[in-house]
Amino acid sequence: MVADSDDEAVTQDSHCSIALLFVGNRGQVHRLSVESAPRSPVGTCYLFYLRFVMSLHLMTLFTAHPAKLINLLALLFAFPGGWLLHATRRREMRAMASLQAQRQSRPNVEPTLDWATLRMNRFFYIFGFACMGLALLVSWVSTQV
């Protein structure tokens, strides 16, 4: 496949091999493939992008199934939010067990949790529920698309 005008690049994709064809000023066709590419970081990243990301046809996937990708985004919000709620609840239960053990070892002193722990637990609960609420909202949006 040859480019129509000078210095225009055209991408070929056949059997997972990417080649860029350049038409020089004098009409010569220059081929740049993954094997003959310069090993600069920018060139390597660009060829990685061409080979893997473009071959996945992400835009086609998005236009064909937008609700699935929006649900994937909802899952990306729900998993960290759920994990944060679970971890905070476990931390809170460990703190309560520690308080119970302190009460049994010293019955005349009432142990309490410090303010920093209480504020941290409250912040993590708020953030976890916000992530879950955002995931629910994004999932609802996917049903409207």
N, C-alpha and C positions, 0 to 999 in steps of 0.2 A: 504494500500500500504506500503510495507516494503522496506527499503533501502538495497542495495546490499552488501555494506561493512560497517565496523564499523564506527560509528560517522558521518555518512552521513545523511543529512537532505533531506527530500522529502516533497513537498508541495501538499496538497490536497485541492481542491476547490469544495465544493458541497453545493449548496443552500446558497451562500454567507457566509459560515463559513470556516475559514482557520485553518488548523491544521498542525503542523509540527511533523513528526514522526522521532524519533531518535532511532537508534539501539545502545545499550550500548555494553560494552566490553564482557559481558556474554550472549549476545543475547536477552536481555530484550528490549522490544519496549516501548519507552517513548513518550507520546503524549503531545505536547504543543499547546494549543489552545488560542484563544483570551481571554477566560474567565479565564484560569489558568496561564496566562502570568504574570511575575513579573512586577510591575508597575514602573520600572525605566524609565527615559525619553528616553533612547536609545531603550529599548525594546518596549515601546509604539510607538515610531516613526517607528520602523521597522515593527511592526504589522500593523500600519496604512498604510505603504507602501504596505505590502503584500495584505491587504484587499481591498484597494481602487484603487491604481495605477495599480497593476498587474491585477485586475479584469477588468480594462478598455481595456486591450489588446492594448496598444498604439502602440507597434511595428507592430502589425497586421494592425492597421489603417494606419500607415505610409506606409507600404509596399503595401497596397491595394489602397490607395488614396494619393500619395505623393503631387500631385498638389494642393489638397484642403488644406493640412497642410501648404504648402508653401504660399498659398494665405492667410491663417490665419496669418502667420508671416507678410505678407505685410500689412494686416489690423492693426496689432499691431504697425507697423510703421506709417501708414497713419492717424489713429485716433489722436494720440498725436500731430502729425505735423499739421493736419488740425485745431485742437483745438488751438494750439499755434498761427497759422496764424490768426484765428478768434479773439482770445483774444487780440493780438497785434493790429489788425486793430481797434477794439473797443476802446482800450486804446489811439490809435492815434487820433481817431475821438473825444474822450472826451477832449484830450489836445487841439485840434483845436477849439472846442466849447469854452473851457476856454479862449483861446487866443482871440477869437472873442468877448467874453464878456468883457475881459480886454480892448480891443480896444474901445468898446462902452462906457465903464465907464471912461476911460482916453484917449481921442482922441489925445492928444499932445505927449504921450509916446508910443513908439512901443514895445509891449511885444514880448519876444522870449522864446523858449524852452531851457532849460539847456542842456549842452553837454551830461550829464549822461543819460538823457531820450532819446536823439537822438541815442546814442550808444546802449542803451538797446533795443530800437525798431529795430534798424538795425540788431543786433545780433539775436533777436528773429525771424525776417523775414528770415535771412539766415538759422538759424537752422530749422525753420518750412519748408522752401522749400527744405532743404536737406533731412528732414524726408520724405517729399512727393516724392522727386526724388528717394530715396532709396526704398520706397514702390512701386513705378512704376517699378523700376528695378527688385525687387524681384517678383513682379507679372508677369513681362515678363519672368523671369526665370521659373516660374511655368508653362508657356505655352510650354517651351522647354523640360520639363521633361516627 
